[in-house]
């Protein structure tokens, strides 16, 4: 009978291996997404901050974009 079609049935072990492979892939993808999100967040926070050197003592300190014209550190004021 050449008209019969044989469909191979996967073994139970193949399903277990496929589930483990999917779990490993999703964990890797989640870790990568978390790293990307933290990098983006830190870049956005750093964009609004500037490093300024104190003209009195020479120490570098961080100021916001709003108060960029400050030239003395908090200790020298």
SVG drawing of the C-alpha trace seen along z (x, -y; Angstrom):
<svg xmlns="http://www.w3.org/2000/svg" viewBox="-3 -80 47 82">
<polyline fill="none" stroke="black" stroke-width="0.4" points="0.0,0.0 1.9,-3.0 -0.9,-5.5 -0.3,-5.3 1.6,-8.1 3.9,-7.4 4.3,-10.3 7.2,-9.9 6.2,-10.3 8.8,-12.2 10.0,-10.5 9.4,-11.9 13.1,-12.6 13.1,-14.9 10.3,-17.0 12.4,-17.3 15.5,-18.3 13.6,-20.9 12.1,-22.4 15.5,-22.6 16.9,-24.3 14.1,-26.8 14.6,-27.5 18.3,-28.1 17.7,-30.4 15.1,-32.5 17.4,-32.9 20.2,-34.1 17.9,-36.5 16.5,-37.9 20.0,-38.5 21.1,-40.2 18.0,-42.4 18.7,-43.3 22.2,-44.4 21.0,-46.5 18.4,-48.2 20.9,-49.0 23.3,-50.4 20.6,-52.6 19.5,-53.8 23.0,-54.7 23.6,-56.6 20.4,-58.6 21.4,-59.5 24.9,-60.4 23.7,-62.7 22.4,-65.2 25.6,-65.3 28.9,-67.1 32.3,-66.8 33.7,-70.2 37.1,-70.9 37.2,-73.3 39.2,-76.4 40.3,-76.7 41.4,-73.2 41.5,-71.3 39.1,-68.5 36.6,-67.3 33.0,-67.2 29.7,-66.4 27.1,-69.1 23.7,-69.0 23.2,-70.5 21.2,-73.3 24.0,-74.5 26.8,-74.0 28.2,-77.5 29.4,-76.5 33.2,-76.5 33.9,-75.9 33.3,-72.5 31.0,-72.3 33.9,-72.1 35.5,-75.4 32.3,-77.5"/>
</svg>
